[in-house]
Amino acid sequence: MNRPASVIVFGVINLVFAGLGLCGGVFAVIGLAVLNAPRNPRMPNPALDAMLNNPAYATFQYVSVVLGLIATIVIAMAGIGLLMSKAWGRHLSIVWAVYTLVMTVVGGVVNYVYLISPMMEKAGRGGGPEQAGLIGGIIGGMIGTCLAPIYPVILLIFMYRRNLVDYLNNPLGPNPYGAPPPPQGPY
């Protein structure tokens, strides 16, 4: 049985996402460390203000960073497993995709409640460059939330394709040594 190209493609893409997740995790840790640093009052930052003013939102952000780093490890292992043609690579890919879809919805709701909604209220009151920045942040956040599920959904679709499942459950094929197939029917 030939290895489906999707095994290699998704193995590589998973490793690329793991690299991006590692970079994002490093920047998130740095960003959270900035919360305790002195800030320039002339440069407002609505996201930092939301975390500083709401312990629940700050806790959600800290937990998200930790879970995101764990998810990065999972998708890296999934990519390696797929490239090695291991069934556990498929299973880890499915776990990562489901986790990502759930966290996209949860994160979208939490960010709307604690960040976007207050930003929309503030944008409606002000004017000038700060208002433009708030509107840009709102639009960027909404676009990011809408685009985030694309890869996990595609990954799930391919991880359940029959040829990929059959291959990963038996990479040598149903009859690797050329022996005649076993007889069918009751014995």
N, C-alpha and C positions, 0 to 999 in steps of 0.2 A: 504494500500500500504506500503510495507516494505521500510525502508530507505536504499538507495543504499550505499554500503560500501565506494564508492568513495567520498561521502559527508563527511564522518568522516575522511578518509585518507587525502583528500585535505585540510580539515579544520585544521588538525594537522600539515601537511606539511607547510601550509601558516603561522601558528604560529611559526614554527621553522624558516622559512625564515624571519619572522618579527624579531625574536630574533637575528638572524645573521645580519640583516640589521641595527638593533640598535647598535650592537657591531661595525659594519663597519662604521656607521655614527659617533660614538664616536671617533674612530681612525682617520677618515677623518677630523673631526674638529680639533683634536690634530695635525694632519699632516699639515693642513693649517695654524695653529697657529705657527708651526715651521718655516714657510716661513720668518717670521720677526726675528727669533732668529739668533744669530751669528753662523756661520758654520765653521767647520774645513776644511781649503783649501786642506788638504791631502786626504780628503774623498769626492770625487766628487759624485754628485747625479744628473743624467741627468733629472729626472722628476722635481726636484726642480729648476734646471737651466732653463728648458723650461718654467716653470711658472714665474720665476723671469724675464726672458728675453722677455716674450710675454704677455702683459696685456690681450689680447683676450683669450689666453689659460687659464690664471689665473682666469678670469671672468667665463669662462666655468666650471672650476673646482668648484668654489664657488657656482654657480647656481646648478650644479649637486649634490653637497652635500645637499643643501636645498631641492631640488626635491626628492632626495633619501630618506631623512628623512620623507617627506610627503608620499612617496610611501610605506615606512615602516609602517606608521600608517594605510594606506589603506589596505595593505595585512594582518595586524593584525585584522582589523575590518572584512575583508573578511573571515578570518579563524574563527573568533567568529560567524559570520553570518552563515557560513556553518555548524558549530557544533550545532547551534540553529535551523538548518533546515529552514533558512530564504532565500527567493529568492534574497534579496539584497546582501547576502553573495556571491551568484553566480555572480551577476552583478559587484560587487566590484572586484571579482577575475578576471573577464574578463577585466575590466578597468586596473587593475594592470598588467596583462599579456601583453596587447597591449602596455601600457606605457613602460614596460620593453623591449619589442621587438624594439620599436622605439628608445629608448635611447641606446640600444645596437648598433644599426646601426649608430646613430648619434655619440655616444661616440667612436666607432671604427674608423669612418672617421676622427673625430677631433684628436684623439690620433695618428692616422697614420700621419696626416699632421704636427702636432706640436711636436710630441714626437718620434714616431718610425722612421720616415724618417730621421730626424736629427741624431738619434742614429745610424742608418745604415751607414750614411755618416761618422760619427765619428769612428765607428767600422772598417770601411774599411781603415782608415788612421792609426789607432794605432795598438798596439800589447800588449801582456802581459795580466795580470789579469784584467785590465780595459776593454780590448776588450772582454774577456770572459764574464765579467759581463754585458756588453752592449748586447752581443748576447743572453745571458740568459734572460735578460729583454725583449728583442724583442720577443723571442720565448714564454715566459710566457704570455706576453700581447696578442699575437695572439691566443694562446690556450684558454685563458680566454674569449676572444671575441667570439671564436667559440663555447665554451661550455655554455655561458650565455643564449642562447635562448632555451636550452633543456627543462627546467622546465616550462617556460611560454607556449611553444607550447603544451606540454603534458596537462597542465592545461586547455588551450583553448579547446583542443580536448574533454576532459572529461566534461567541462562546457556546451558543446553543445550536449552531448549525450541525447537521448530522455528520457530514464528512469530518469535521474537526473533532467532534465527540468520539466518533469511531476510531479515528487515528490516534488520539491521545489515550484512549482506553486500551489500544493494542497497536503500538507504533509499528510492529513488524507485519501487521496485516492479519486478516482472519485465518490465513493458511500459510505461515511463513516458510515452511520447509517443503512445500510441494506435495505433501501427503494428500491422499484423497479425503474429501470432507467426510465427517462422521455421518452414518446413516440417520435419516430423519424418520420420525414417527414413533409410535409406542413400541416398547421392547417386550 
